[in-house]
Structure formats: C-alpha cells, structure tokens
Amino acid sequence: MTTATPAGGSTATRPSRGPLTDRLTGGGRGTRIVWLVLGLLFVFSVTRAISGEEALTSSSTMRAALLLAVPIGLAALGGLYAERAGVVNIGLEGMLILGTWGAGWAGWQWGWVGAIIGGTVLGAIGGLLHAIATVTFGVDHVISGVAINILAAGVVRFLSELVYTEGTGGGPTQSPSVGGDPPSFSVPVLSSGPDLLGDLENSGWFLLSDLAGVLRGLTSGLGVVTLLAILLIPISYVVLWRTAFGLRLRSCGENPAAADSLGVPVYRMKYIAVIISGALAGLGGVFLVFVAGIYREGQTGGRGFIGLAALIFGNWRPGGLAAGAGLFGFSDALQLRSRTAVVALLLLVALLLVGVAVYQAVRRRWVPAVLAVVVAALALAGFLTVDELPDGIVFFTPHLTTLLVLSLASQRLRMPKADGLVYRRGEH
C-alpha cells in the first residue's frame, strides 16, 4: 500500500500515535478545547467529592462567578480592540468609572435602556480622550491611561456634586436609584419551569451533578448585559479575525507602516478601536450599576486592572480573555460563598499540577515537571493541615489568583508587535 506524496516530495500524512492518542488529539483546536473542559470538570468533581465542598460546582457559585466575571470580561474585551490596533489601554479602569456614572445618571433619568446608552457613551468618550492623547499627540500610552484613571475619578465626583443636589435622592458619592429593572432570562425547561438541571444537580451524582450545577448557574437569571457580554465574545472573534475590517485593525497593531503603505487609514483605525474599547469598558460599568441598582463612588473596585490582566492571560484572544475573566470571577465568587471552600482550592491546585507534571514529563521537560510536583505536594500538605484560612488571605484570593496565573502564563504570551508604540507617518 502506497501513500500519495505531494509535489515537493514530502509526505503530508502524520504518523499514527495509536488510536486513543489520535482520538484525543485529533480534530484541531476545537476538539482539544472540548477535552480540556471535560478534564477540568472531572478534576473539579474529584475535588468536590474528596473535600465535600458542594460550593465548588454549585449553581449559586457559578451564577455568582458569571456576575463577577462580566465587568472584568467587558473591560478585557475593550482592551483587546485597543491593543490589537497598537494602543495600550491602561485607562480601562477610568472608562469603567465613567461608565458607572453615565449609567447611574441616565438610568435615573430614563430607566435601564437609558442606563445602557449613557454608560456606553460616557465610556466611549473616555476612549476618545485616550485616542486623542496617544494617536494624535503621541503621548506615551501608559501615561495617558494613568491620567484618564485619575481624571475619571475626579470628574465623576465633580459631576455628582453638580447634578445630585439636595432632594434628588443622590449625593456626592452616589446617584438616585435607576428607574425600572432590566429584564432577565432563564433557559426554559432546563433552568426554569421543570428545572431539569436543578433536579440533576440535587441528585448528588458524581460528574453529572457537577455538570448540571455549572450549566444551571450559567443559564439561569441572565440579565440583558450578561447576555450581550456573552454574545460579544464570538462576535469579536468574527469581527477581528474573519472580516476585512478586523484584518486592517490588527495590521495597525502589528506593522502600522506596512499597513499605511497598503492604503489602510492607520490613524482612523486606531481611533475607532480605542473608542470601541472605551464603549465596551463603559458597558461593564453599566453592569455594575444594574447589580447595585445605583451608581456608587468606588464601585469598580479595580476591575479594569483585573480585566487588563485577563486580557494578557488570554494572550490577546477573545476566548482566552473570557477564560481569564471566568477564572477571576470564580475565585472571587468562591471566597464570597465559603471560606472553607477556598481551602479546597489547594486540593484542586494539587491535582491540576500533577496533570501539568505528567504533561511536562511526557515532553521530557524535567525541570518544570519536578517543580510542578513540588508545588503540588506543598498544596496537598496545605489542604490536609489547614482547616480554615485567615480572612485576609481569603479576601486576597482573586488577586493572588491573578498574580499566579500571569506568572505561569508569561512564557507563552505574544502581544501585538507594535502595541504601545507611537506611530508617526514617514518616521518608520
């Protein structure tokens, strides 16, 4: 039996590595992602069964994780557009702040629809200021972003003192209540009505109950901004990687001089990208206002910076940043739900690191494999000896997760080549 050989003389057929290995690794990236998700769910199920912490995969924890992940994910998605066009957006936190104030004021005036418009528009104005400073005047991107963060906090305080006078129900640090509640949605039959997923979650079956808890948490009580945020992930992928507009935008972040020579309006594309970035961050601020029902000073809580970390963790890709936002949201939700469940994370980390060690050993990378085993042993020892973590460590869990994830992911990151560089036509 012969194998057809291409014109270049080399065979295009990859040698078989066994039926099981071919089944697990074949099918491209989509198949590998499916197996990765199923593997993670299995590890979570094992951890839940050993530790007895039902909060690890309960629908209430997953629903809280989704709520906490949405503003982080929207800020990260905003950063994606700006940085793919070559503009570093440290000002995401300030644009979130502007979005919260715009949503609070417009929601007080015109209800939840007005809140969405007001927050998005005010966030876009913050993006416009960043674009004027960095694209037109060539200000260092980091300096401009930090300035916007400082400016936004001062502007919203000034506007609150100016607008929310005595008798309005608001004040210098908060707005009156938003008029009307935004609609919410649950998937029929599965998460509402018969609630099949709820029944399966309560059955206590290994793996199936955990899967039902995760799905029920992600398909019940979804608000309008939550649905929009979920849809924006695949939409952004299609726009940036499957359209001519996205190709032009990404070319501005990789090689703006070459893009300019091919007729791409580099300055205009950068402006559009950074304004979209601000609008998406502003939409994240709208979500925070919807959760609280009003605007409050300091409402963002640094989520813009965590969104930037999620963007970097996700390697400047929509799916990756969504995973990063979900990770940070889950760690935050877990520490709010149960202090003892946070201890169970040590067992989860130990199991995951054992898998990492096996993977590195198969690839004959002995140093990372040994390091993973050592850290896994320390995590397991912590799980077996610690009953409850101190309040300070529990509260710091999301931020600690951010630091650990970024340090572990730093070796495989590839930012756009021209990200953060000031472009001037004719100088490159």
Secondary structure as UniProt FT lines:
FT   TURN            7..8
FT   HELIX           19..25
FT   HELIX           28..51
FT   HELIX           54..56
FT   HELIX           59..84
FT   TURN            85..86
FT   TURN            90..91
FT   HELIX           92..131
FT   HELIX           132..136
FT   HELIX           141..163
FT   TURN            166..167
FT   TURN            172..173
FT   STRAND          184..185
FT   TURN            189..191
FT   TURN            193..194
FT   HELIX           196..202
FT   TURN            206..207
FT   HELIX           208..219
FT   STRAND          222..223
FT   HELIX           224..242
FT   HELIX           244..254
FT   HELIX           256..261
FT   TURN            262..263
FT   HELIX           266..292
FT   TURN            297..302
FT   HELIX           303..313
FT   TURN            314..316
FT   HELIX           318..337
FT   HELIX           339..362
FT   TURN            363..364
FT   HELIX           366..385
FT   HELIX           391..395
FT   HELIX           397..409
FT   HELIX           410..412
FT   TURN            417..420
FT   TURN            425..426
//
